[in-house]
């Protein structure tokens, strides 16, 4: 049986802690992708992130550990950003033996689950490179949910994600949308702070699928699937 997490809170990692302390940067993140930082409202440092609220699991079971997965656990999910659609981004610490390796994952209100960054900096770089279409791109990832018509995240490969077609789709969206200038400027402001360049759409897609499929996979099970094991 998995043991309870040692900490119910952790310091908000950099560069999110830098953004949290700057109102203009917080507004820029909201403008770039409708993301609201979720951390303590105290003025003191460090800002604090908390363990995921059970309501934000959207039917997934983070208490269950599947046989044969070693020490991989889904118990330590710390919320960092809420979205306007009801979903949220969390930092996932999958191994009790390595508390420093935190990945950024997404759980959506429609059952979406994805690993969207191997670090906070990579997550922010991808958000800003795709702005304002990050959520649209996430929806194309393989293994994004546990529905029967979706491929299993544990067996998904890069070939299940058509980078070229998705890049064309995003470029078309950007070329047809005349209202993204302010959003692009806000995204650039965030990128300047984290000292990361804006990626081309193709490079950003390649980085996203690489993060999503990197081991360990974010293969958290739905409560229904746990009951069937």
Residue pairs with C-beta under 8 A, 6 or more apart in sequence:
2 63
2 65
2 73
2 75
3 96
4 75
5 51
5 75
5 76
8 50
8 51
9 48
9 49
9 50
9 51
9 78
10 48
10 49
10 78
10 91
11 17
11 46
11 47
11 48
11 49
12 20
12 37
12 39
12 46
12 47
12 48
12 49
12 80
13 91
13 102
13 120
14 120
15 120
15 121
15 124
15 193
15 194
16 37
16 39
16 47
16 80
16 120
16 124
17 45
17 46
17 47
18 25
18 193
19 25
19 26
19 29
19 37
19 190
19 193
20 26
20 37
20 39
20 47
21 45
21 47
22 193
24 189
25 189
25 190
25 193
26 37
27 186
28 186
28 187
28 189
28 190
29 35
29 36
29 37
29 81
29 186
29 190
30 36
31 182
31 183
31 186
32 127
32 128
32 131
32 132
32 183
32 186
32 187
32 190
33 127
33 128
33 131
33 132
33 134
33 135
33 183
33 187
34 83
34 84
34 132
35 81
35 82
35 83
35 89
35 127
36 81
36 82
36 83
37 80
37 81
38 49
38 50
38 79
38 80
38 81
38 82
38 88
39 47
39 48
39 49
39 80
40 47
40 48
42 48
49 78
49 79
49 80
49 91
50 78
50 79
51 76
51 77
51 78
51 79
52 62
52 77
52 78
52 79
52 88
52 90
52 107
53 79
56 79
56 88
56 107
57 107
58 87
58 107
58 108
58 109
58 110
58 111
59 111
59 222
59 223
59 224
60 74
60 107
60 113
60 220
60 221
60 222
60 223
61 74
61 220
61 221
61 222
61 223
61 226
62 74
62 75
62 77
62 220
63 74
63 75
64 74
64 221
64 226
64 229
65 72
65 73
65 74
66 219
66 221
66 229
69 216
69 219
71 95
71 96
71 97
72 94
72 95
72 216
73 94
73 95
73 96
74 92
74 94
74 220
76 92
76 93
76 94
77 90
77 91
77 92
77 105
78 90
78 91
78 93
78 102
79 88
79 89
79 90
80 88
80 89
80 90
80 91
80 104
80 120
81 88
81 89
82 88
83 89
83 108
83 135
85 108
85 109
85 135
86 108
86 109
87 106
87 107
87 108
87 109
87 110
87 112
88 106
88 107
89 104
89 105
89 106
89 116
89 123
90 104
90 105
90 106
90 107
91 102
91 103
91 104
91 105
91 120
92 102
92 103
92 104
92 105
92 115
92 218
93 99
93 101
93 102
94 101
94 103
94 216
95 101
95 216
102 119
102 120
103 115
103 117
103 118
103 119
103 211
103 214
103 218
104 115
104 116
104 117
104 118
104 119
104 120
104 122
104 123
105 113
105 114
105 115
105 116
105 218
106 112
106 113
106 114
106 115
106 116
106 138
107 113
108 138
110 145
111 145
111 146
111 147
111 222
112 138
112 139
112 144
112 145
113 144
113 145
113 146
113 153
113 218
113 220
114 138
114 141
114 144
114 212
114 218
115 211
115 212
115 214
115 217
115 218
116 123
116 126
116 138
116 208
116 211
116 212
117 123
117 124
117 126
117 211
118 211
118 214
121 194
121 196
122 207
122 211
124 190
124 191
124 194
124 196
125 191
125 194
125 196
125 197
125 198
125 199
125 204
125 207
126 134
126 199
126 204
126 207
126 208
126 211
127 134
127 187
127 190
128 187
128 188
128 190
128 191
128 196
128 198
129 187
129 198
129 199
129 200
129 201
129 203
129 204
130 137
130 170
130 201
130 204
131 180
131 183
131 184
131 186
131 187
132 180
132 183
133 170
133 173
133 174
136 170
136 173
137 166
137 170
137 205
137 208
138 144
140 161
140 166
141 161
141 208
141 209
141 212
142 150
142 151
142 153
142 156
142 157
142 160
142 161
142 212
143 150
143 151
143 152
143 153
143 154
143 156
143 160
143 212
143 217
143 219
144 150
144 153
146 221
146 222
146 225
151 160
153 217
153 218
153 219
154 217
154 219
156 213
156 217
157 213
158 209
158 210
158 213
161 205
161 209
161 212
163 202
163 205
163 206
163 209
164 202
166 205
167 201
167 202
167 205
170 201
170 205
171 201
174 180
187 198
188 198
191 197
191 198
199 207
212 218
221 229
